[in-house]
Amino acid sequence: MIERVFREEHGRAVAVLVRVFGDVDVAEEAVQEAFAEAVRRWPDEGTPPSPAGWIITTARHKAIDRLRREAARAGKHAQAVLLDAADPVEASVVEDDRLRLIFTCCHPALRMEARVALTLRLLGGLSTAEIARAFLVPESTMAQRLVRAKAKIRDAGIPYRVPDEGDLPGRLSGVLAVVYLVFNQGYGGREELGAEAVRLGRVLRELMPDEPEVLGLLALMLLIESRRGARRRDGELVLLAEQDRGLWDRELVEEGQALVRRCLQIGRPGPYQIQAAINAVHGDAANVEDTRWDQVLELYDQLMAVAPSPVVALNRAVVVGEVQGAGAALELVDGLRLGRYYLFHAVRADLLRRLGRGEEAAEAYGEALKRTEDGAERAFLRRRRAAVSG
């Protein structure tokens, strides 16, 4: 119970206390102490009627006690009195507080890795050790990264507020990029990060229910996450075309598709919405043969128009292979400069395999193997390479 409350309410409590006290470290430490108090008291006293309210109130008292002690030591008696008279936390402003904290954590003055770490630490409540393990860095390195990021917020005077209307679109795209980066890290095998990204996406949807790109990102993550159970088998990657669709989570598929329909009603398309629509088309098909590849290609054309990139072009080429054949797709792939990207070589190998060019395909599978350390991906690539080399 306490663990669930911690995951759900940690970000809410930190956000409130940052507004009240204006200091991230004070807020974070007080919330940690409040949850430690909950661990001691709730098993005997029972869970309070409003766990979130209990945590916020207890954390506020802990912070006031700390600041009063520090003020007394410094002889700042007047400050201690003022802290005692601080206004109580109003529940009605909690949602605005969380939104402010999200934009503070994802401020463009911070490096991307710092934005990700702060978001997971302050809003997600992940420990420094958990974040370090997820991103495969030493805990000391991650701790230093968090300290530097919080110092940057303080020293640079990064404001604790939601951006003005004119700045909101650009700033929101930065927030969504952080959440999607966390999700992709999770989809690569670290499931706790995938789940945390979906939870952050739901928080954003709750806070900004009419922002279509927020809905689009959540829909995209849900539709991709719905396939997690079918993506690996016996330690090996399973391609979308070969997945057992009976293993897909239909509740997540339906929720994602409903969000895509809501985006269509709003009528302000963006990159995340288009990617979600592509995945929704796959979710509609009972098998790969039923997929409306012409519709998927149209959506990729839209995506290339609003958010062109070599990776999007590679994904579009895969769809061209389904609509126009492997030869047309290979011509597009060979025009891309993605030599360091393992999927470039994996896609190229598959197209060469389909064209009967086994020796070249084996070489391309080998190039892909050099560029991924994921065990399931490597098992898949080795099997495919063996098949064309035999």
N, C-alpha and C positions, 0 to 999 in steps of 0.2 A: 504493500500500500504506500509506504513512505517513498519507495523508489519511484513508483508511478507519479506521485505528487511532485517529487523532485524534478523528473523529466518534464512534466507539464507546466510547472509553476516557477521553475528557477528563473527563466528569462523574464517573466512577468514581475517577480519580486525584485530582481536586480534593476529592471527598468524604472520601477517606482522609486527605489532608493537613490538611483543616480539623479533623478529629478529633485528629490528632496534635499540631498546633501551635496550634489554637484561633484562627486568624486567616485570614480569607478572602483578604485581599490577599497574604499570604505564600504561601498554598497556590496561588493562581491564578498568581502570578509564577513559582513553582518549576515548576509543570506546564508553563507556556509554555517555560521554559528547557530542560526535559527533552525536549520535542518538538523544539526547535531543535537539541539535541544529537543526537537521532535522525536528523534531516534530514542532519546532517553525517556521521554514522558508519554508518548502516544501508546506504546504497548500496554502500559498500566492504566492510563487515564482515558484511553479511547481516542479515536480520531475526531477532531472538532468538527462541528457542522460545516464550517467554511475553512477547509485546510489552507487555501490560498490566503485568505484574510488573516489566519493565525500566523502563517509564515511571514507575511509582510509586516504585521504589527510587531511580532517578536523581533524581527530583523531591525526594524526601526528603533526599538528600545535598545537593542544591542549597540547599534551605531551611535545613538545618543549617549549611552554610557561610556563608550570609548572616547568620543569627542569631548565629553565633559571631563574625563580624566586627563586627557591631553591638554585641554584648556586650563584646568586647575594647576597642572604642573607648570604651565607657562605663565600662570598668574592672570589668565584671561577670564576672570570671574564673570564679567558681563556677558561674554560669549557663551559660557556655560548656562547662564540663566536664559538667554535667548533660545538655546537649543532645547531647553526644557519646555519652552512655550511654542515649539514648532507646531505648525498646523498638522492635524491628523491626516492620514492618507485617505484620499477620496477615491472610492472604487470607480467612479465614473470617468476618471482620467487615466485609468490603467492602460487602456488600449492605445491611447495616444502616446503614453510612455514607451510602450513596446515598439511602436513605429519609430519613435525618435531614436531608440537604442539601435534598432536595425540600421538606420541610416548613418548613425555615428560609427558603428562597427565597420560599415562598408564605405566609409568616406574615401574619395579618390586620393587624398593626401597620404593614405596608408598603402603600403605594398600589398599586392594581391594575397600573398601567403599570410600576411598579418590580418587582413580582413577575414579570411577563412577561419584562422585560429581564434580570433576574437568572437566571431559569430558563434562558433561551436562552444566556446568557453562561456560566454556571458548569456547567450540566448538559449543554447542547447544544454548547458550545464555539464558538458563533458569535462572530465578531469584533464589536467595537463598530460598525464600519462596516457590516457585514452587517445587524445588527439595525436600525440607523438607516435603511438603505435599505428594509428590509422594512416599516417603520412610517412611512416618508415624513417623517422628521424629520432635521435636520442632525446630523452625527456628533458635533459638540460638545455638542449638546443631550442626545443619548443618553449620551455619556461622563459628563456631569454627573449624569444620572439614576442611572447605575450607582454613581458615587462616593457620592451621597447615600444610596442604598439600603444600601450596605455600611457607611457611617457609622452609619446608623440601627440596623443589626443590632448593631454594636459598642456604641454609646452607650446604646441601650435595653436592652442585655443580652438580646436575643432568644436563647432557648436553642437549642442545636444538639442536638435530640432529637426522637424521634417522640412525638406527644401521648399523654397518658394515655388509657386505654380510654374514659373518659367523654367526653373532648373529641374523640376521633378522628373520629366521623361528621361533625361540623361542619367540622373542619379539613380532612378529606379532600375534602369538597365544594368547598372553596376551591381545593385543588390541582387537582382535575378541571376546575374552571371556567377556571383559567389555561391548562391544556393545550388545552381546547376552544376558547378564545379564539385561541390560536396557530393551531390548525387552521383556524378560520374565516377568519383572515387569509390563510392559505395557499390555501384553497379559492376565495378571491376573486381569485386569479390569481398570487399569489406562491408558486410550487410548493415552493420550498425550505422554507418554513414549514410547509406541509402535511405534507411528508415528515418534518420534525423533530418535529411533534406526534405523528405515528403512532409514531415511534421512542420518544418519551417515554412514549406509551401502552403500548408493549411493555415498557419498563423497569418501569413501574408494575405491569403484569401479572406480570412476573417476580418483583417484590418482594412483591406482595400477591395471590397467585394465587387466593385464595378470597373476595376482596372483590367482590361482584357488580356494584357500580357501576363499579369499575375495568374489569371485563370488558365491561360495557355500553358504556362510553365507547370502548374500543378497537374493539368491534364496530361501533359507530355510525360511527366515523371510517373504518374499513376499507370499510364498505358504501357510504358516500358517496364515498370516494376511488376505489372501483372504477368509478365512472361518469365520472371526470375526462376520459377520452379521447373521450367521446361528448357532453360538455356544451357544446362550442363547435365551430362549423363555419364556415369561411370568415370568421372574425372576428366571428361572431355567436353569441349565446346560443342553445342548443337546450333547450327544455323537456323535462322527464322524459318526458312523453307522446309526444314526437316523436323521442326519441333512438333511435339504432340500437343495440339491445341486444347485437348481435354485437360491438360495440366495448367492452362492459363487461369488466373484468378478472375472469374467473370464479374465479380462485384467491382473490382478495380477497373476492369474494362468498361463496364457500364457507367461507373462514376466519371471516368475520363471522357467518355463519349458525350455524356450529358454536359460536361464543362465545355467541350468543343462546340456543341450546339448553342450554348449560352454565348460563346464568343462570336458565333455567326450572327446572333441576334444583335449584339452590340455593334458589329460592323466596322471595327477599326483593326484590320488584320496586322499582325506583326510576326517576327520570326518564330517565337515560341508557339504561337497559335497555329502557324502553318505546319511546324514540325509535329504538333499534337494531332492536327488533321491527318497528316500522313500516317501516323500510327493508328489513328482511329479507323482508317480504311483497312489496314491489316487486321484490326480487331473485328471488323465486319465479316471477313472472309472465313468460311468454314475450313478451307485448306488453301494452299498456295495457288492452286489452279483457279480458284474462285476470286483471287485478288484482282481488283480493278487497276491493273498496272497503268492504263492510260490516264486514269484519274490521279494516281500517284505521281506520274510524270508531270502532269499539269501543276500539281502542287509544288514539285521541285522547281519547276520553271518560275513559279511565284517566289519561292524562297531565294532563288538565285537573283531575282530582281530586287529584293529588299535587303538581303544579307548575303551577298556573294562571298564565297571563300573556296579555296582548293578542296577542302574536305566536303563541303556541300556539293561541289562539282563531281567529286569521286562517288558520292552516294547517288547523285543523279545518273552517273554513267552506269551504275549497277542496274538502275531501273530501265535505262535505255537498252541494256542487254536483254531484259525481259520483253520489251516492246518491239525492238528493231533487230535484235540478235547480238551474239557475242562479238562479231566483227566490228559492228558500229560502236559498241561499248569500248572495245580495246583501243580503237582509234582515239576516243576521247581520253581514256586513261593515260595513254602514252604521251598525251600533250600536257599532262599535269606535272608540276614540280613538287613531288611529295616523297622523294626518295628515302627520307628518314622515318617515314610513317609506316608501321608494319602492315596496316590494313591496305595501303596502296599496293604493296607487293602481294598480299593475300588475294585481293580482288583481281589483280593482273594474272596471278597464277590460275585462278579459277576460270577466267575467260580463256586463257591459253589452253587449259584442260578441255574446255567445251569445244574448242576449235581443233582438237586432236593434235596439238603441238606439245607432246608430252615432255620432251627434253627441256624445252624452254619453261614449261610449267614447273618442272621439278626444280629448276634453278631459281625461279621466282619464289616458290615455297621456301627454299633455303634462305633467300634474302629476308623473307618475312620472319623466319625462325630466329635470325640474328637480332631482331628488333623487338622481341617480346620476351618477358620473363614469366608471364602467366602460365601456370602449369597446364590448365585446361586448353588454352589456346595453342600451346606448344604440342600437346598430344594430338589435337585435331590436325595441325599443320604437318606433323610427322606422318600421320596416317595418310593424308592426302598426297604427300610427296612420294610415299612408298607405292601408292596406287598407280601413279603416272610413271614411276620408274621401273615397274615390274615387267 
